[in-house]
Amino acid sequence: MLDVIVTCARATAPAVGHELTALGATDVVVGDAAVHCRGDWTLVARANMFLRCASRVLVRLIAHDGIVDEAAALDVLERVPVEDWLDGKGTFCIDSHTAGTAWNHSLFASQRTKDVIVDRLRRLGRGRPTVDLQRPHVRFVLSWVREHLELSVDTSGDPLHRRGYRDGVEGRAPMRETLAAALLATANAPVDRPFLDPCCGTGTLVIEQAWRALKRAPGRDRRFGFERWSSRTPELDRAIAMARTEAKDTELKALPAPIHASDWHREAIEHVTTCVAAAGLTDLITIERIDAREAPMPGERPVVFSNLPFGERLGENRLQLEGFYRTFGERMRTIDGGRVVLFSSLPEARWLLNLDEVAVGKPRFWKFSAGDIDAWLMRWDLPYSGYQPSERTPKKPRKPGAAPAGDVSGA
């Protein structure tokens, strides 16, 4: 069995853990920005093919505690059988992450590890491989934090968020594809209900929702780092071939419910149109230029899911921004039986939207990060026609600027 480490964005690890469990991983341990588990090469291949929320899939080669100085680090690194992955004809690089160690700079740590690898291959008569930082045959990952040192090999190559449909189209403050997938999974956006993103930007949320609904594997059309290894096991080749066949056989041809994307900004409409086409979804996703507060619902009991602007698209006019949130919240209150899921880093967002008092059941909140900024994922289920509310006094949202407290769910 292999020790597998799957890296991801902060707070998205629980979603990744659920995905890995569904793929058959064992001993799943969820951290803050990574999930550790055990599995075979079949798991590695399927994780790269099917994981929606993860960044990279690593296989750990060594892990040692009590590494207190450079001599101890070099001693354990010199004994790693890197020749199982790399020879003198290949290219490689080292990604390093250090904290509280003798190697206090990641570039220096990468350089020292590189020297160890090259020296070992020379001693074994395997030649001298070349360093390639852009597209190496093998990427090693060094982690040395205080007294714990690990060396892993990256099986993914390019980060898994690079689906390919957004190449050259960045837009303003784009959401990473893997974060979008994690938000959709965390808030439970049903794929069998109509879906609308009224502030769609480059369209990442609607595309990821469509791929979820179609059961399309995010890695279906890409190659992975391990496919560039000269010394990979036949088991791995068979595993990725079977994963590609599985991805093809399980994908649906039609959406179970309509998906709509809209935005008021012409630039956003151009970007989402381009991205939807690149994702092969032109005939499946409806795109419309319209104010978010006037966008028509795509069907009964819709899911409205959006990454709301928090200043970058509405300029510096604070009153305009607050007015948008207030009136958008008023529009959401009119949706019969809808599920409203909104993502925002604006501290006052929940108070301005004012949806708590009309929600059915308990609103849900999860804390994430949007780049270096804390952001909140907020979910409300709205009453449907004929709903009889309970006598419980609805909870009022907290004052502006206060983060949700006492009712925050883990991601």
Secondary structure, 3 states (H helix, E strand, C coil): CEEEEEECCCCCHHHHHHHHHHCCCEEEEECCCEEEEEECHHHHHHHHHHCCCCCEEEEEEEEECCCCCHHHHHHHHHCCCHHHCCCCCCEEEEEEEEECCCCCCHHHHHHHHHHHHHHHHHHCCCCCCEECCCCCCEEEEEEEECCEEEEEEECCCCCCCCCCCCCCCCCCCCCCHHHHHHHHHHCCCCCCCCEEECCCCCCHHHHHHHHHHHCCCCCCCCCCHHHHCCCCCHHHHHHHHHHHHHHHHHCCCCCCCCEEEEECCHHHHHHHHHHHHHCCCCCCEEEEECCCCCCCCCCCCCEEEEECCCCCCCCCCHHHHHHHHHHHHHHHCCCCCCEEEEEECCCCHHHHHCCHHHCCCCCEEEEEEECCEEEEEEEEECCCCCCCCCCCCCCCCCCCCCCCCCCECCC
